[in-house]
Amino acid sequence: MPNVLAIKTPEWELNVWVKDIDDRLNSLKKTMAARGLNLPTGRLCFSPSLLFEMILPALQNGAMNEPVAEQLLPEPVFYENMQYEFEFLFDAAIAIVSEPKIVHRLAAVEDKFHFSKKSCSLRGSINFLNDVGWFRLGLQYKNALGVSQLQMISFEILPTKMAMGSDLAAIHLAIDSTYPLWRFAFAQKTDHEL
């Protein structure tokens, strides 16, 4: 599997692999071209801002001198219906102090990861299926000084057969023209039929 993303920080390193991403990228390129749109860049968002030594692939090369909240990638990396392998590697000093874990609002995501003290790694795999949109992955650990850290990494999962921004807006407009404000009422006490 090709390594599609690598992030190296002073405390941990993340590597992400996926099998044959080229088909998805080419499909998205065709979709965007058919709509007269440019291929979007990939984007990583960090909360809190992240001080890193290296991110590959990246539009800007080299380490940052200050923490950044966002990093642009030359092209999208995450797509629907793909199996992604995540591996966080830690220094042995961090593995002694704590057992790093993934934090997510869904226990099913957290349960896909396991920590190995022997290799000082936290590994797991996620298939985003047809869930498109922003995915927020939390990494919780204690640094070598024993101070708790929570690093959130967010990235967008893209469909390959629609231009997320323009197509989604057209879908919402079509729904709203027939059922005004219907899509905003899903979490209410009443039921809706369409």
Buried (B, 14 or more C-beta within 10 A) or exposed (E): EEEBBBBBBEBBBBBBBBEEBEEBBEBBBEBBEEEEEEBBEBBBBBBEEBBBEBBEBBEEEEEBEEEBEEBEBEBBBBBBBBEBBBBBBBBEEBBEBBBBBBBBEEEEBBEBBEBEEEEBBBBBEBEBEEEBEEBBBBBBBBBBEEEEBEBBBBBBBBBBEBBBEEBBEEEEEEBEEEEEEEEEEEEEEEEEEE
